Amino acid sequence: MAVTVRFIGTLRNSSGRSKTTVKIKNVVSVREFIRKVVEGHPKLKRALIDPELDDPRPNALILVNGKEIGVLNGLETMLKDGDEVVFVPVLHGG
């Protein structure tokens, strides 16, 4: 099974690509999927995952098939073959 991943803006630079396909063995949660995506990509992990919270949501808007995961089941949203996940960076100001 495969899930398409798109990286927007600065996350494209951190990942080194704008789009990729990730193979999964079976249905997985967004949380598990993100762990797989950042595995072996320390630059992407630093850009995507908040180190104190171990959570990507402070740094990225996450869409699954065009819907923000907050209106689905959050990080526990289940992904299946053919789904598309989009990571959009969140800019912080001060």
N, C-alpha and C positions, 0 to 999 in steps of 0.2 A: 504494500500500500504506500501511497505517496501523498505528501502535503506540500503545496506550493507556499513559499515564504517570500514576501517582498519587504525590502528595507527602504525607508524613505529618509531623505535628508542626511543628517550627520550619521545616522545608523548605517547608511549605505557605505559611507567612508570607513566606518569601523568594521563592517563585515567584509569589505572588499568587493561587494557585488550588489546589484539592485534586486536580483531575483534568484532564487534557487529552489530546488526540490529536495525535500528530506524524506527519506524512506522510513516508514514505521512498520513494526510487525503487527500491531493490532491497535484498536482504539486507545488513545491516550488523552490525558488532560492537557490543557494549555500549559500548566505548570511543568509537567513532565516533558512536554515538547520543547519548552524554552531551555530546560536543562540540556536536552540533546542538541539543540541549535548552538548554544554557546560553548559546548564541550569542545576543547581544543582551539578555541578562539578567544584568548585572553583580552584582546582589545575590544571585541564585541561585548564580552561579559562585563567589562568595566563600564562601558557606555550604556548598557541596557539594565543591568541589575544594581539596585541600590544596595551597597554592601552592609549597611546597618540593619536594613529590613529584610534582606535577601528576597527582594520583591522587584519586579520590573515596572510596576504600575506608576511609581513616582517619576520615572524617566521616559515612559512611552505610552502612547495610546495604542491599544492592541485591538485589532479588528479581526473577526473570524467571519468569513464570507460576507464582508461588508457591514457587520454589526459589531459595535463596541462590546467587549466582553462583560462590561458592567450591566448590560441589559440581558445578558445571557446568564451564565452561571459562574462569572468571574474566572479566576484561574482554574477552577474545577470544570470549566466548559470542556466537553469531550470532543476530540477531533477524530475524524474518520477519513478514509480514502477520498481524495479529490478535493478536500477542503483547502481554502486559501487563508493564510494568516498574514496580516500586514502590521508592521511595527512603524509607528510614526513618532518621532522624538518629541518630547515635551520640553519647551524652553522655559527656564526659570529666570526670574529677574530679582533684583534686590534693591 
